[in-house]
Structures are given as structure tokens and as C-alpha cells.
Amino acid sequence: MLTVYMLRQATSLADGLVLNRERALENLNVNSLGLVFSQSVLLALVDAGLTRDEAYRVVQSAARQANGERRGLREVIEGDATLPLSKEALDRAFNTERLLEHRGRFLDALTWRA
């Protein structure tokens, strides 16, 4: 009963929700400091030859620096000349469309009818 109640409450909160596309993209790309792309950067570093552990430590440090300095994650990564990432690899890692590729499946999964 509690679960049904919670689902109905969540549904009523989301019902009629209006999303401002431009503002949502600004939140992803700017206000998040690009931290939403950290997994993509980690995978790009692994593809470039780092171990997963090394890549994790690099991304963790870069994310901490980006947050502490209120700079974009990409800017921090690009500023580290020791990292083996090309501009093309960074473009792929910081691609918003790729990040949102499965949004339709996610939204479909949210659709619930009692």
C-alpha cells in the first residue's frame, strides 16, 4: 500500500511537468561544470591506454579541481598536458547528444499507470 501511495504521489508530481529545453541543457553543460561527463572521460582515458584505476583517479582529481575552482571539467582535463586525450576524444566524451541518447527509453520507463 505504501509503495502504491508513493508511486501515485511521484506520478502526480511529474504529471504536467514542463521542461525548458534550453535551461536543462545549460544545467547539463554549464551549471554541472561538465561533471555529468566524468564517466565518459573515464572511458576515454581507458581507451587511450590508462588502467581503469588510473583513469578513475585522474577523473576524480579533475572533478574535485573543477568543483573547487568552479571551472569546467573539460577545461581542467584539457589543461593537463600529461593526459593522452585528443580533441576528438574529448569532443566524443563531452557530447551531450550521446549522453542523452537513451532518454526516450528512460522516459518510457517512467510512464506508469495505476
Rosetta blueprint (number, residue, H / E / L):
1 M L
2 L H
3 T H
4 V H
5 Y H
6 M H
7 L H
8 R H
9 Q H
10 A H
11 T H
12 S H
13 L H
14 A H
15 D L
16 G L
17 L L
18 V L
19 L L
20 N L
21 R H
22 E H
23 R H
24 A H
25 L H
26 E H
27 N H
28 L H
29 N H
30 V H
31 N H
32 S L
33 L L
34 G L
35 L H
36 V H
37 F H
38 S H
39 Q H
40 S H
41 V H
42 L H
43 L H
44 A H
45 L H
46 V H
47 D H
48 A L
49 G L
50 L L
51 T L
52 R H
53 D H
54 E H
55 A H
56 Y H
57 R H
58 V H
59 V H
60 Q H
61 S H
62 A H
63 A H
64 R H
65 Q H
66 A H
67 N H
68 G H
69 E H
70 R L
71 R L
72 G L
73 L H
74 R H
75 E H
76 V H
77 I H
78 E H
79 G L
80 D L
81 A L
82 T L
83 L L
84 P L
85 L L
86 S L
87 K H
88 E H
89 A H
90 L H
91 D H
92 R H
93 A H
94 F L
95 N L
96 T H
97 E H
98 R H
99 L H
100 L L
101 E L
102 H L
103 R H
104 G H
105 R H
106 F H
107 L H
108 D H
109 A H
110 L H
111 T L
112 W L
113 R L
114 A L
